[in-house]
Each structure stands twice: as structure tokens, then as C-alpha cells.
Amino acid sequence: MNSHNQDAFHHRAKEPVVEAGQRQETSLLSIRTVSSAALFEGEHEIGIDHRGALYRLKITRQGKLILNK
């Protein structure tokens, strides 16, 4: 069960309703984007302070991202 409040994600772009057979186009211009290179600056792990809790964002050996509390 997801314990996140959906209202907390109001800043995310809402996907338009698409009728069957129509092509859906999503604009990423409304989503703030930061490159992982800019976040990590050559490191493989960074800390994120979120409301007093420390989260660790890591790049795996396979190049994927993992977020741990």
C-alpha cells in the first residue's frame, strides 16, 4: 500500500486523457530536470536532507539509481 499523500505530488505534470487510437505526447518542459552528473559531481553517492531525514542516493555498478532512507 502506498502511504504517500497524492496531494503532495501536485507539482508533477498530469498526463492528458487520451482516447483509444490517439497518440499521446508528453511534454517534459513542465518538469524541473537536473542531470545526474550535476547532482553527483563525480561521486557515486550523495545525501539528501528531506524534512530532517537523511536519504542516500546512489549510482549502482549497472548505472541505475537507488534511493535509501
C-alpha positions in Angstrom: 0.0 0.0 0.0 1.3 3.4 -0.9 1.4 5.7 2.1 2.1 8.9 0.1 -0.5 11.6 0.0 -1.4 12.2 -3.6 -1.7 16.0 -2.8 2.0 16.0 -2.0 2.7 15.4 -5.7 0.7 18.3 -7.1 3.8 19.8 -8.7 4.2 16.9 -11.1 2.8 17.2 -14.6 -0.6 15.5 -15.1 -0.8 13.3 -18.1 -3.6 14.2 -20.5 -6.5 11.8 -21.0 -6.1 10.1 -24.4 -8.9 8.4 -26.4 -8.3 5.0 -27.8 -6.3 5.2 -31.1 -4.9 8.6 -30.4 -1.2 9.3 -29.9 -0.1 10.6 -26.5 2.6 13.3 -26.3 4.1 14.2 -23.0 5.9 17.5 -22.5 8.9 17.4 -20.1 9.2 21.1 -20.2 6.9 21.4 -17.2 9.1 19.1 -15.1 12.2 20.6 -13.5 15.1 18.4 -14.7 18.6 18.1 -13.2 21.2 15.8 -14.7 22.7 13.1 -12.6 26.2 14.4 -13.5 25.3 17.8 -12.0 23.9 16.2 -8.8 26.7 13.7 -8.2 29.7 15.8 -9.5 31.8 12.7 -10.0 30.8 10.9 -6.8 28.7 7.7 -6.6 26.6 8.6 -3.6 25.0 11.8 -2.3 23.0 12.6 0.8 19.6 14.4 0.5 18.1 16.1 3.6 14.4 15.9 3.4 12.4 17.3 6.3 15.1 16.4 8.7 15.6 12.8 7.4 18.7 11.8 5.5 18.3 9.9 2.3 21.1 8.4 0.3 21.0 8.4 -3.5 23.5 6.0 -5.1 24.6 5.1 -8.6 24.9 1.3 -8.8 27.6 -0.6 -10.8 25.0 -1.0 -13.5 24.4 2.7 -13.7 21.0 2.7 -12.1 19.9 5.0 -9.2 18.8 3.7 -5.8 17.3 5.9 -3.0 17.6 4.6 0.6 16.5 6.2 3.8 
